[in-house]
Amino acid sequence: MNKVKSKNMKRMKSLKLLVFGLPFPVNLLNAQETATLEQCQTWARERHPVLKQLLLLIVCFGFLHVHAQVTIEQCQEKAKANYPLIKQYDLIAKSTDYTISNANKAYLPQLSLNGITGYIISGLPSISAPGQAAKEPSKYQLIGIAQLNQTIWDGGATRSQKDIAKANAEVERSNVDVSFYSITERVNQIYFGILVIDEQLKQLDILNENLNRNLNNVKLSKENGLAFQTDVDEVKAELLNLEQKRIEFKYTRTGYMQMLSFVIGEKLNENELLEKPVVVTSIETQTNNRPELSLFASQLKLVETQSSINKVYNMPKIGLIGAGVILHPGMNLGSVKFNNIAIAGLSMSWNTAGIYKNSNNKNLDQIRIDRITNQRETFLFTNQLQLTQTSSDIEKQKAIIVKDDEIVLLKGSIKKSYQLKYDNGICTMSDLINAMSKESEARSNQALHNMQLLMSMYNYKTISGN
């Protein structure tokens, strides 16, 4: 029992020495950017036998940085938070609070002071006491008028003003929501653009692996006199073409990642992984939740609220009033000097001008309602046209993908056939490379069509406001 345990301990010790005796890819482990599994695989494949590859991959897994994938919903929320228009929500709320506060002050006592000074040409009476000559009053008079009003009932004006302020704020918020819809569309375009590039890069990796495998086989055949240098050169040339495409895709992806970083206001690594969105396959059950519909509803509510002010114009206003008048130097009325007067009581005002305009105002309100309704119908018509076109694209792409599966199977079978022919000296390396390229192209088209289907389904979701 002890001997068996001792042998196991020795094996474990040897395994540890083998693993830690390998020269690690220090440039990958110390790099600031995330080391990918593909980088470790490539490094291991070029420098180590099969056994060492497996051990090295175990070590690499221990040093791989684990990152949660970025989702399209996260990007959309961050883009909204980063968009300068987001500040409008707070400004609208503050503006509404101030407007309502001003309306509430209508029931506070209102004090007005007026002063008049001037030369009185005529009109002041000359009154004297019995037996005395009339004394000419002073032509220069200073008149001070003070008036204090306290509203008791304003006919519903204050309530209407507050309701209008709230309804107007709702319209402004809905306008901001509509503006944010364009940001969501922009994020979707960039996000899916990156996903399409990622799918193309995956297919290039598969083709690159097949070409490298054939390059090693051709080199070995050439050393044994079974292949020509032109066969080796053809594979190398194809690998260079492949590398050109990879460089093009990489730079395009970097540009898209920079745009996405700018839109969401957060620095993203150029190798950041994006998660494929998950959408509901049954698009017919999705209801229309576009922000424009909320905007039209808010506008209709605002018109309805503003129309209530027409009733206010026809209502009397009731309040308390206090007024005082001061004259300096005043007027002598015999033995009495008149220089001030004060009055207090109940006031009522009623302006009948609103009665004459009431009918026209109602017609104007109805015209505004009809215009908003027409705009809503026009939007729904255009929106339904977009949904119908997108739905048609989805069905088309589903039918294409069914054929893609068949094409990939056939192209894979053809490639294997040419591989067997080349191994037996029946065809040239050009024929084999052409067959491999055709298979890779079929797989690329399949991946592209799958991503286009996902994009169309997500576009349908976005167009319907979900």
Secondary structure as GFF3:
##gff-version 3
##sequence-region A 1 466
A	DSSP	alpha_helix	2	20	.	.	.	ID=ss1
A	DSSP	alpha_helix	26	29	.	.	.	ID=ss2
A	DSSP	alpha_helix	37	47	.	.	.	ID=ss3
A	DSSP	alpha_helix	50	63	.	.	.	ID=ss4
A	DSSP	alpha_helix	72	82	.	.	.	ID=ss5
A	DSSP	three_ten_helix	84	86	.	.	.	ID=ss6
A	DSSP	alpha_helix	87	104	.	.	.	ID=ss7
A	DSSP	three_ten_helix	105	107	.	.	.	ID=ss8
A	DSSP	beta_strand	110	119	.	.	.	ID=ss9
A	DSSP	beta_strand	140	153	.	.	.	ID=ss10
A	DSSP	alpha_helix	157	223	.	.	.	ID=ss11
A	DSSP	alpha_helix	229	264	.	.	.	ID=ss12
A	DSSP	three_ten_helix	283	285	.	.	.	ID=ss13
A	DSSP	alpha_helix	291	313	.	.	.	ID=ss14
A	DSSP	beta_strand	317	333	.	.	.	ID=ss15
A	DSSP	beta_strand	336	349	.	.	.	ID=ss16
A	DSSP	alpha_helix	353	423	.	.	.	ID=ss17
A	DSSP	alpha_helix	429	463	.	.	.	ID=ss18
###
